[in-house]
Amino acid sequence: MKIFVIGVGPLPFYRSPIPQNSISEGTWQMVYSLLHDGHQVRVATMEFGQREDPQVEYLKRPEEVSPNLEHQYYPEPLRDSSRKIARQVQIALAAFQPDAVVSAGSMIAAWVTTQLKHRLPLWYDIKGAFLPELQLRMDHPDAEAVFNTFAVYKHALLRGDRFSAVTERQAHMLMGELGMVGRLNPQTLRDELVTVKPTGIDPDSPKRLAKTGRIRGRLCTEDTFVLFSSGGFNTWQDTRMFFRTVLQAEPQAEFVCIGGGIGGHVDGGYEAFRNWVGESPVRERFHLEGWVPQDQVIEYESEADLGINCDLEIPESRYGDRSRFLSWMARGVGVATTPLSQPSELLVEKGMAVGLPGGDSSGACEAILAAIRNPDAHRERIRKAEQFARTEWSFLETTKHLRAWAADPKRAGDNQSRFEKNEIDRQYELASYELSLDYLYFGEERQSGKKTWKRVHHELMKGWPWPDGRRLRG
C-alpha cells in the first residue's frame, strides 16, 4: 500500500535546531512500522518549533533509511500559516496518489490534515488526551489561538475513520467525544473506531553506554547516586516535588536535569523550578544543564541512576502519557513516579518503578531514599523494566492495530455511506452544522463584527439556553 503520513519532526534520520519530542517520536513510531511491513510511505513533517523556513540537516537521506521512504518538511503550522501549509501538503498528497492517509502528529498535524480534500481512508493518532491538555492552557495569553483548536479537534473527530489513543483511559474518553459529534451511530456499530497505541521504544534505541563523562567526573563524583530528569517541563509537572529533602538526607545523592521550557508552548514551569532551586540550601547539588543536543541525551541518561517524575493531581495526569520513561528504561535508568498516569500506575503495580505519593514530600523522600539504600532491589526493578519496554512497548507491538488496518485500509461505516451514497444521518448533520458555526465564530466574521455574524448571532440568541439576560442583548 501507499500511505501518506502527516506528522511532526524532527525524525531520527536528520538534525534540527529543535530536539526530538514525544510527538515526533510518535510519528517515527508509526512511519517505522509501516516501512517494516513493506508499505511505500511519503511523510510530511511539521517541524516542531520552527515557524519560518525549517532548518534540516540529513544524517541519512530518506532513500538510505528505506527505498520506500519519501520525506518532505514544512514549518510548524499556526493559526495564520496552516492554510498555506495545507495547500502545499495537498499538492504532495495528490502527486503521491496514496491508498490511505495517516495523521501521526496529534493536534499539530491535525491543523493541516483537517484541511486536506480527499475521500481516502484516514487514521488519526491522538497522542495524549487533548481536552485535559487544553484545560491547562485556557489562561494562555493568546487564548483565541487555544480555543481555535476546539474546532480543529471536532473536525478530526467528524472526518476520521480510525483513531488511536495513547492509553486505555484516553481511548474511553475518545469514544465519548466521538459520541458527542454523532459518530456512534448504526453505521459504525461494528467498527472498531478507537484502539490503543502506547508510546513505543525504537528498536535502534541503544542500551546503557559505558562511562561517557557527561555527569560523572564532570558534575559529580563516580560514586554519586544521580537523580535525574529530562525533557520539557510541562504544565502537569509538580516542580515542587523535586526533593531537596532527599539531598539533605543522603549526602551521596545529586540531581541532574536536562531539558527545560518548551519554547512557544510551555515556559513557566521550568523558570519556576530554576527559581526554586536557586533558593535551596543544597543548590550546589542541583545541576540544571538545559536543553542538550540530541546525540548527548543518551550519554547523560547512561550515567543516571533514578529518573524522577512527579505529576499534579489533575485530569491530564490521569488521562495522558509519560513518554520520557521509555528512554530511561532503555538506558537502564530506574523510574520513580507518582502513579497517576496509566503507564506510571502499570510500572509501579508490576514492581518496575518506585511509587511516589503525590503531594507528600516526606513520603516521596522516604521512597527515594529506600531505593538508594537498597541497590539489589533497585537493579532488579531496572532489569524488569527494560525487558518489558523492549518487548511490550516495542514499535511493532504498539502499532499492531495500525499495521493491520494499513494492510487493508477501509473507511468507517458512516463515512462510507456519506462518500458513496451521499447519506447523512441526523446526528452527523447537526454536528457538521455545529462545526461550521465553530469556524464562523473563530473567523473574521465575528472578530470584525460583519453582518453575517450579526445575523447568525441574532438567531442564536433566540434559543440561548441560560437565563442570564444575554438573550435580551442579542
C-alpha positions in Angstrom: 0.0 0.0 0.0 1.0 3.6 -0.4 0.5 5.5 2.8 0.7 9.3 3.1 1.7 10.4 6.6 1.3 13.9 8.1 3.4 14.1 11.2 5.8 16.1 13.4 9.5 16.4 13.1 12.4 16.1 13.7 12.7 12.4 12.9 15.8 10.4 13.8 17.5 10.5 10.3 18.0 14.2 10.3 19.1 17.0 12.6 17.0 20.1 13.5 17.7 23.0 15.8 14.9 21.7 18.0 15.4 18.3 19.8 13.1 15.4 19.3 9.9 15.3 21.4 7.3 12.9 22.3 5.1 13.8 19.3 7.9 13.5 16.7 8.9 10.2 18.3 5.3 9.1 17.9 5.4 10.0 14.2 8.6 7.9 13.7 7.0 5.0 15.7 4.2 4.8 13.0 6.4 5.5 10.0 9.0 2.9 11.1 6.2 0.3 11.5 4.6 1.0 8.1 8.0 0.8 6.4 8.7 -2.5 8.2 5.6 -4.0 6.7 6.7 -3.0 3.2 4.4 0.0 2.5 5.5 2.9 0.4 5.5 5.9 2.7 5.6 9.6 2.0 5.8 11.5 5.3 5.2 15.3 5.5 6.6 16.6 8.8 5.6 19.8 10.5 8.8 20.8 12.1 8.1 21.5 15.8 9.3 24.9 17.0 10.3 26.1 13.5 7.8 28.6 12.3 9.6 30.1 9.4 11.7 28.1 6.8 12.7 24.9 8.7 16.4 24.0 9.0 17.0 20.3 8.4 20.4 18.5 8.1 20.1 14.9 6.9 22.2 12.4 8.6 20.8 9.8 6.1 18.9 10.6 3.0 15.3 9.2 3.2 16.0 6.6 0.5 19.0 5.4 2.5 16.7 4.8 5.5 14.4 2.8 3.3 13.9 2.7 -0.5 10.2 3.0 0.3 10.5 6.3 2.2 10.0 9.8 0.9 10.2 12.9 3.2 9.0 16.5 2.9 9.2 19.1 5.7 7.2 22.2 6.5 7.1 24.8 9.2 5.0 24.2 12.3 1.5 25.3 11.4 0.0 28.2 13.3 -3.4 29.8 13.0 -2.2 32.2 10.3 0.0 29.8 8.4 -1.9 26.5 8.4 -3.9 27.2 5.2 -0.7 27.9 3.2 1.0 24.8 4.5 -2.1 22.7 3.9 -2.2 23.8 0.2 1.4 22.7 -0.2 0.7 19.3 1.5 -2.4 18.9 -0.7 -0.2 19.1 -3.8 2.1 16.5 -2.3 -0.8 14.2 -1.4 -2.3 14.4 -4.9 1.1 13.7 -6.5 1.7 10.6 -4.4 -1.7 9.1 -5.1 -1.9 7.1 -1.8 -4.3 4.4 -0.7 -4.7 5.9 2.8 -3.7 8.8 5.0 -2.4 8.7 8.5 -2.3 11.8 10.7 0.6 10.9 13.1 1.4 14.2 14.9 -1.6 14.7 17.2 -3.1 18.1 17.0 -0.1 19.8 15.4 -0.5 17.6 12.3 -4.3 17.8 12.6 -4.2 21.6 11.8 -3.1 20.5 8.3 -4.8 17.1 8.0 -8.3 18.6 8.6 -7.9 21.0 5.7 -6.9 18.3 3.1 -9.5 17.4 0.4 -9.8 13.7 -0.3 -12.0 10.7 0.3 -9.3 8.3 1.3 -9.4 6.1 4.5 -8.0 8.3 7.3 -6.4 7.3 10.6 -5.9 10.0 13.3 -3.4 9.3 16.0 -4.3 11.4 19.1 -1.2 11.1 21.2 -2.3 12.5 24.6 -5.7 13.5 26.0 -6.5 16.7 24.0 -9.2 18.3 26.2 -7.4 17.8 29.5 -4.2 19.3 27.9 -6.3 22.2 26.6 -7.8 22.7 30.1 -4.3 23.6 31.3 -3.8 26.3 28.6 -7.1 28.2 28.7 -5.5 31.1 30.5 -2.8 31.3 27.8 -2.0 34.9 26.7 -3.2 34.0 23.2 -6.5 32.4 24.4 -8.1 32.8 20.9 -5.4 30.5 19.4 -6.0 28.0 22.1 -9.8 28.0 21.6 -9.4 27.7 17.8 -8.1 24.2 18.4 -11.5 23.1 19.6 -12.8 23.4 16.0 -9.8 21.5 14.6 -10.3 18.7 17.1 -14.0 18.4 16.3 -13.2 18.4 12.6 -10.8 15.5 13.1 -13.4 13.6 15.1 -16.0 14.0 12.4 -13.8 13.0 9.5 -11.5 10.2 10.8 -12.2 6.6 10.0 -10.0 5.2 12.8 -8.4 6.7 15.8 -5.6 5.7 18.2 -5.2 6.9 21.8 -2.1 6.6 23.9 -3.7 4.9 26.9 -6.9 2.9 27.5 -8.3 5.7 29.7 -7.8 8.2 26.8 -9.4 5.7 24.4 -12.6 5.6 26.6 -12.6 9.5 26.7 -12.2 9.5 22.9 -15.2 7.2 22.4 -17.3 9.6 24.4 -16.0 12.5 22.3 -16.9 10.6 19.1 -20.4 10.0 20.5 -20.9 13.7 21.2 -20.3 14.5 17.5 -22.6 11.8 16.2 -20.1 9.1 15.3 -21.6 6.4 17.4 -24.4 5.6 15.0 -25.9 2.4 13.4 -23.3 2.5 10.5 -20.4 2.3 13.0 -21.9 -0.2 15.3 -19.4 -2.9 14.4 -16.5 -0.6 13.6 -13.5 -0.6 16.0 -13.2 3.2 15.8 -10.7 3.6 18.6 -7.7 1.4 19.5 -4.8 2.0 21.9 -1.3 2.8 20.6 1.0 3.2 23.6 4.3 5.1 23.3 6.9 2.7 21.8 10.6 2.2 22.1 12.7 2.5 19.0 14.3 -0.9 18.2 17.5 1.0 17.4 17.5 2.7 20.8 20.9 1.8 22.3 21.4 0.1 25.7 23.2 1.9 28.5 26.6 3.1 27.4 29.9 2.7 29.3 31.3 5.8 31.0 30.6 8.9 29.0 31.8 11.7 31.2 28.7 13.8 30.8 27.8 13.6 34.5 30.4 11.6 36.5 33.7 13.2 36.8 32.3 16.5 35.4 29.3 17.3 37.6 29.8 14.9 40.4 32.0 12.0 41.6 32.0 8.5 40.3 30.2 7.1 43.3 27.4 9.7 43.4 23.8 8.4 43.2 22.4 10.5 40.3 18.7 11.5 40.5 17.7 12.6 37.0 15.0 14.3 34.9 14.8 15.0 31.2 12.6 16.6 28.6 10.2 19.5 28.7 8.7 20.9 31.8 5.0 20.6 31.0 2.1 22.1 32.8 1.2 18.8 34.5 4.6 18.5 36.3 4.7 19.2 40.0 8.0 21.0 40.2 7.7 21.4 44.0 8.4 17.7 44.4 12.0 17.5 43.3 13.1 17.0 46.8 15.8 19.0 48.4 15.0 16.9 51.5 16.4 13.8 49.7 19.7 15.7 49.1 19.8 16.8 52.7 19.2 13.3 54.0 21.5 11.5 51.5 24.9 13.2 51.0 25.8 10.8 48.1 22.8 11.9 46.0 22.8 14.8 43.5 20.2 15.9 40.9 20.8 16.4 37.2 18.2 17.8 34.8 18.4 18.1 31.0 15.6 19.9 29.2 13.6 22.9 30.2 10.8 25.1 29.0 9.0 24.3 25.7 9.5 27.4 23.6 6.3 28.9 22.3 4.2 26.3 24.2 5.1 26.0 28.0 7.9 28.0 29.6 6.7 28.9 33.1 7.2 25.6 34.8 11.0 25.4 34.2 11.5 29.0 35.2 9.6 28.4 38.5 11.8 25.4 39.1 15.0 27.3 38.5 13.9 29.9 40.9 13.0 27.3 43.5 16.5 25.6 43.1 18.2 29.0 43.5 16.7 29.4 46.9 17.6 25.8 48.0 20.2 25.3 50.8 21.6 22.5 48.7 21.6 24.3 45.4 25.2 23.3 44.6 23.9 19.7 44.2 21.3 20.6 41.6 22.8 20.6 38.1 20.4 22.2 35.5 22.0 21.6 32.1 19.1 22.9 30.0 18.4 21.5 26.6 21.4 19.5 25.2 22.0 18.2 21.6 20.0 15.1 20.8 23.2 12.9 20.4 24.2 13.8 24.0 20.9 12.8 25.6 21.8 9.1 25.6 25.2 10.0 27.2 23.5 11.8 30.1 21.0 9.0 30.5 23.7 6.4 30.6 25.2 7.9 33.8 21.9 8.4 35.7 20.6 6.1 38.4 17.0 7.1 39.1 14.6 9.2 36.9 12.0 11.2 38.8 8.6 12.1 37.6 6.1 14.0 39.7 2.6 14.8 38.5 -0.1 17.1 39.7 -3.5 15.6 40.7 -5.2 16.9 37.6 -7.2 15.3 34.7 -4.2 15.4 32.2 -2.1 13.3 34.6 -4.8 10.6 34.7 -5.6 10.5 31.0 -2.2 11.3 29.5 1.0 9.6 28.8 4.6 9.8 30.2 6.8 9.0 27.2 10.1 10.1 28.9 10.1 6.8 30.8 10.8 4.9 27.7 14.3 6.3 27.1 15.1 6.0 30.8 14.1 2.3 30.8 16.1 1.7 27.6 19.2 3.1 29.2 18.9 1.2 32.5 17.8 4.2 34.5 15.3 3.4 37.3 11.9 5.1 37.4 10.3 6.8 40.4 6.9 8.3 39.6 3.6 9.3 41.1 1.2 6.5 39.9 -1.3 8.9 38.4 -0.9 8.3 34.6 -1.8 4.8 33.3 1.8 4.0 32.3 3.0 5.1 35.8 0.4 3.0 37.5 1.3 0.0 35.5 5.0 0.2 36.2 4.5 0.7 39.9 2.0 -2.1 40.2 4.3 -4.6 38.4 7.3 -3.7 40.5 9.2 -1.9 37.7 9.1 1.6 39.2 9.2 3.3 42.6 5.8 4.8 43.6 5.8 8.3 44.9 2.8 9.5 46.9 1.5 12.7 45.2 1.7 15.9 47.2 3.5 14.2 50.1 7.1 15.3 50.1 8.1 13.4 53.2 6.6 10.2 51.8 8.2 10.6 48.4 11.5 11.4 50.1 11.3 8.1 52.1 10.5 6.1 48.9 13.5 7.6 47.0 15.9 7.1 50.0 14.7 3.4 50.2 15.6 2.9 46.6 19.0 4.5 47.1 19.8 2.3 50.1 18.6 -1.0 48.6 20.7 -1.4 45.5 19.7 -5.0 44.8 16.0 -4.2 44.6 16.8 -1.1 42.5 18.8 -3.2 40.0 16.0 -5.8 39.8 13.4 -3.1 39.0 15.6 -1.8 36.3 16.1 -5.2 34.7 12.4 -6.0 34.6 11.5 -2.5 33.3 14.0 -2.6 30.4 12.9 -6.1 29.4 9.2 -5.0 29.5 9.8 -1.8 27.5 11.7 -3.6 24.7 9.0 -6.3 24.3 5.6 -5.0 25.3 6.3 -1.4 24.3 8.3 -2.1 21.1 7.4 -0.2 18.0 5.9 -3.2 16.2 3.8 -4.4 19.2 2.4 -0.9 20.0 1.4 -0.3 16.4 -0.2 -3.7 15.7 -3.7 -2.2 15.2 -2.4 0.5 12.7 -0.4 -2.2 10.9 -3.5 -4.4 10.5 -5.6 -1.5 9.2 -2.9 -0.3 6.8 -2.7 -3.8 5.1 -6.4 -3.2 4.0 -7.4 0.4 4.9 -11.2 1.0 5.0 -13.5 3.8 5.8 -15.7 3.8 8.8 -19.2 2.7 8.0 -20.8 6.2 8.3 -18.1 7.8 6.1 -18.6 5.0 3.6 -22.3 5.9 3.4 -21.6 9.6 3.1 -19.0 9.3 0.4 -20.6 6.6 -1.7 -24.3 7.1 -1.2 -24.4 10.7 0.0 -26.4 9.6 3.0 -26.0 11.8 6.1 -27.7 10.9 9.3 -29.2 13.5 11.5 -26.6 13.3 14.3 -23.8 13.9 11.8 -25.6 16.7 10.1 -26.2 18.5 13.3 -22.5 18.1 14.4 -21.4 19.4 11.0 -23.5 22.5 11.4 -22.0 23.0 14.8 -18.5 22.7 13.3 -19.4 25.3 10.6 -20.6 27.5 13.4 -17.3 27.0 15.2 -15.3 28.1 12.2 -17.6 31.1 11.8 -17.2 32.0 15.5 -13.4 31.8 15.3 -13.2 33.5 11.9 -13.0 37.1 10.7 -16.8 37.5 10.5 -17.2 37.6 14.3 -13.9 39.4 15.0 -14.7 42.1 12.6 -18.4 42.3 13.5 -19.6 41.6 10.0 -23.3 41.4 9.0 -23.1 37.6 8.5 -22.1 37.1 12.1 -24.6 39.6 13.4 -27.5 37.8 11.7 -26.3 34.4 12.9 -25.8 35.8 16.4 -29.3 37.2 16.5 -30.9 33.9 15.6 -28.7 32.0 18.1 -29.7 34.3 20.9 -33.4 33.4 20.3 -32.5 29.9 21.6 -30.0 30.9 24.3 -30.4 28.3 27.0 -29.1 30.2 30.1 -31.3 32.6 32.0 -28.6 35.3 32.4 -30.0 38.1 30.3 -27.8 37.6 27.3 -30.7 36.6 25.1 -32.2 40.0 25.6 -29.0 41.7 24.4 -28.9 39.6 21.2 
